[in-house]
Amino acid sequence: MHNDVTLKIVLPIATVAIFFLGWSFYVHSSGISDFILPAPEQILVAFIDMISDPKVWYHARITVTEAVSGFFIAVALGMVLGFMMARVQVLEWAFKPFIVSLQLIPKIALAPLFILWFGFGLESKIFMAAALSFFPVFSNSLLAFRSVESGDNDVMTMLQANAWQRFVMLDFPSAMPIIFAGMEVAVVMSMIGAIVGEFVGGNEGLGYLAVSYLQELQVPRLFSVIVFLTLIGLALYTFIARLRYWFVPWHASSKKKA
């Protein structure tokens, strides 16, 4: 057990270290221009300098607000629609093809429309984040609520449980492990949605900051923004993964994560 924990820590660190060492070796040996691919040490210096600026943290707060708000909208809407369609077959027949068709639309094409409809403020980015993160929650919720064991349903019927008791004591707890799996994907997609919105029509946020650095040809700082976004996305993903462990510790997936 102790060896497994050590490997879980050492192997990712070793993988990342090898990646950056190979990157640094390639940059210095090939003589590639810093404007195309700066060395990792240059990016590290730019990253430290960047995060020391309070303005960067303001932009980060804007991006996180957009992503998290869109994520919550997607979770609420996805779970409600998933539950309703799992319980009423006619609703699934009527609306699932339409929802899947909407999902097939390239989301980058929706960004200008959201800006047209909701303006250049936070609202358009929030809806963009919600649009990207909705489907993983919806599809997993539909599968989860439909997959409740029939034997457990029979027990609830024998106990004469009403609809609310059945939902609270059986449907919701049984579905949570699968829903959390969808939420882990959705929280990453919400970050992507917020950044795409800022790329297309933002005047604040880390996506806007990345575009500004690109226009100014500050490539190391552009890479440092990418690193910052990666760390934020990783933190959000880890938080949702920990929530799954806290709320459904009895499930096999949570035990493996522990």
C-alpha positions in Angstrom: 0.0 0.0 0.0 2.8 2.4 0.9 4.6 1.6 -2.4 1.4 2.3 -4.3 1.1 5.8 -2.7 4.7 6.5 -3.5 4.3 5.5 -7.1 1.2 7.7 -7.5 3.3 10.7 -6.4 6.6 9.9 -8.0 5.4 8.7 -11.4 3.5 11.9 -12.3 6.4 14.1 -11.1 8.9 12.0 -13.1 6.7 12.2 -16.2 6.4 16.0 -16.0 10.1 16.4 -15.3 11.1 14.2 -18.3 8.7 16.2 -20.5 10.1 19.6 -19.5 13.7 18.3 -19.7 13.1 17.1 -23.2 11.4 20.4 -24.1 14.4 22.4 -22.8 16.9 20.1 -24.6 15.0 20.5 -27.9 14.8 24.3 -27.6 18.5 24.7 -26.8 19.8 22.2 -29.3 17.6 23.1 -32.2 18.1 26.9 -31.9 14.4 27.5 -32.5 13.3 31.1 -32.0 11.8 32.2 -28.7 8.9 33.7 -30.6 7.9 30.2 -31.7 8.8 28.0 -28.6 10.4 29.5 -25.6 12.4 27.3 -23.2 10.6 26.1 -20.0 12.8 28.2 -17.8 11.8 31.3 -19.7 8.2 30.4 -19.1 8.8 29.8 -15.4 10.4 33.3 -15.0 7.5 34.9 -16.9 5.0 32.9 -14.9 6.5 34.0 -11.6 6.6 37.6 -12.8 3.0 37.4 -14.1 1.4 36.0 -10.9 3.0 38.8 -8.9 0.9 41.3 -10.7 -2.5 41.8 -8.9 -4.2 42.5 -12.3 -3.6 38.9 -13.3 -5.5 37.7 -10.3 -8.4 40.0 -11.2 -8.5 38.4 -14.7 -8.2 34.9 -13.1 -11.2 35.7 -10.9 -13.2 36.7 -13.9 -12.5 33.5 -15.7 -13.1 31.3 -12.7 -16.4 33.1 -12.1 -17.5 32.5 -15.7 -16.5 28.8 -15.7 -18.0 28.0 -12.3 -21.2 29.8 -13.0 -21.6 28.0 -16.3 -20.8 24.7 -14.6 -23.5 25.1 -12.0 -26.1 26.0 -14.7 -25.1 23.0 -16.7 -25.2 20.7 -13.6 -28.7 21.9 -12.5 -30.1 21.8 -16.0 -28.4 18.5 -16.9 -29.6 16.7 -13.8 -33.2 17.9 -14.0 -33.5 17.0 -17.7 -31.7 13.7 -17.2 -34.1 12.7 -14.4 -37.2 13.8 -16.2 -36.3 11.9 -19.4 -35.2 8.8 -17.4 -38.7 8.7 -15.8 -40.8 9.8 -18.8 -40.0 7.9 -21.9 -42.0 10.2 -24.1 -39.9 13.2 -23.1 -36.7 11.4 -24.1 -38.2 10.5 -27.5 -39.2 14.1 -28.0 -36.2 16.0 -26.8 -33.1 13.8 -26.8 -32.5 13.9 -30.6 -32.9 17.7 -30.4 -30.4 18.0 -27.5 -27.9 15.7 -29.3 -28.2 17.7 -32.5 -27.5 20.9 -30.6 -24.4 19.2 -29.1 -23.1 18.5 -32.6 -22.9 22.2 -33.4 -19.3 23.4 -33.1 -19.4 25.5 -30.0 -17.0 28.1 -31.4 -19.7 29.0 -33.8 -22.1 29.8 -30.9 -19.7 32.2 -29.3 -20.5 35.2 -31.6 -24.2 34.5 -31.2 -23.9 34.5 -27.4 -22.0 37.8 -27.6 -24.7 39.2 -29.9 -27.5 38.1 -27.5 -25.9 38.7 -24.1 -23.2 41.3 -24.8 -19.5 41.4 -24.1 -19.9 41.0 -20.3 -19.8 37.9 -18.1 -23.2 36.7 -19.3 -22.1 35.6 -22.7 -19.1 33.7 -21.3 -21.2 32.0 -18.6 -23.6 30.7 -21.2 -20.7 29.6 -23.4 -19.3 27.6 -20.4 -22.7 26.2 -19.7 -23.2 25.1 -23.3 -19.9 23.2 -23.4 -20.4 21.6 -20.0 -24.1 20.7 -20.2 -23.9 17.5 -22.3 -21.6 15.4 -20.1 -23.8 16.0 -17.0 -27.0 15.4 -19.0 -26.0 12.2 -20.6 -24.5 10.8 -17.4 -27.6 11.8 -15.4 -29.9 10.2 -18.0 -27.9 7.0 -17.8 -27.6 7.1 -14.0 -31.3 7.6 -13.2 -32.3 5.0 -15.7 -29.8 2.5 -14.2 -31.3 2.3 -10.7 -31.7 -1.4 -9.8 -35.2 -2.8 -10.3 -34.9 -4.8 -7.1 -34.3 -1.6 -5.1 -37.3 0.0 -6.8 -39.4 -3.0 -5.7 -38.2 -2.6 -2.1 -39.3 1.1 -2.2 -42.7 0.0 -3.5 -43.1 -2.5 -0.7 -42.2 0.2 1.8 -44.9 2.4 0.2 -42.4 5.2 -0.3 -43.8 8.3 -2.1 -42.1 9.9 -5.1 -40.0 12.3 -3.0 -38.8 9.6 -0.6 -38.0 7.3 -3.5 -35.9 10.1 -5.1 -34.1 11.1 -1.9 -33.4 7.6 -0.6 -32.8 5.7 -3.8 -32.7 7.5 -7.1 -30.4 10.4 -6.2 -27.8 8.4 -4.1 -27.7 5.6 -6.7 -27.1 8.1 -9.5 -24.5 10.3 -7.9 -21.4 8.2 -8.8 -22.2 8.3 -12.5 -23.3 12.0 -12.3 -20.0 12.9 -10.6 -18.1 11.3 -13.4 -19.9 13.5 -15.8 -19.3 16.5 -13.6 -15.5 15.9 -13.7 -15.6 16.2 -17.5 -18.0 19.1 -17.4 -15.9 21.3 -15.1 -13.0 21.0 -17.5 -15.3 21.8 -20.4 -16.7 24.9 -18.6 -13.1 26.3 -18.4 -12.8 25.8 -22.1 -16.1 27.5 -22.8 -15.1 30.5 -20.7 -11.8 30.8 -22.5 -13.4 30.5 -25.9 -15.8 33.2 -25.1 -13.0 35.5 -23.9 -11.0 34.7 -27.1 -13.9 35.7 -29.3 -15.2 38.8 -27.5 -13.7 39.4 -24.1 -12.2 42.5 -22.6 -11.2 40.8 -19.3 -10.3 37.3 -18.1 -7.3 35.1 -18.8 -8.4 34.3 -22.3 -8.4 38.0 -23.1 -5.0 38.3 -21.4 -3.6 35.5 -23.6 -4.8 37.3 -26.8 -3.3 40.5 -25.6 0.1 38.9 -25.0 -0.1 37.2 -28.4 -0.7 40.6 -30.1 2.2 42.1 -28.2 4.4 39.1 -29.1 5.1 38.3 -25.5 5.3 34.6 -26.1 6.7 33.5 -22.7 3.9 35.3 -21.0 1.4 33.7 -23.4 2.7 30.3 -22.3 2.6 31.4 -18.7 -1.1 32.2 -19.1 -1.6 28.7 -20.5 0.2 27.2 -17.5 -2.0 29.3 -15.2 -5.2 28.1 -16.9 -4.0 24.5 -16.7 -3.4 24.8 -13.0 -6.8 26.3 -12.4 -8.5 23.6 -14.5 -6.6 20.9 -12.6 -7.7 22.5 -9.3 -11.3 22.5 -10.3 -11.1 18.9 -11.6 -9.4 17.7 -8.4 -12.1 19.5 -6.3 -14.9 17.7 -8.1 -13.0 14.4 -7.7 -12.7 15.0 -4.0 -16.4 15.8 -3.8 -17.1 12.4 -5.3 -15.0 10.8 -2.6 -16.7 12.7 0.2 -20.3 12.3 -1.0 -20.1 8.7 -2.3 -17.3 7.1 -0.3 -19.1 3.7 -0.6 -18.7 3.5 -4.4 -15.8 1.5 -6.0 -14.5 4.5 -7.9 -14.2 6.6 -4.7 -12.3 3.8 -3.0 -9.8 3.6 -5.8 -9.3 7.4 -5.7 -8.7 7.2 -1.9 
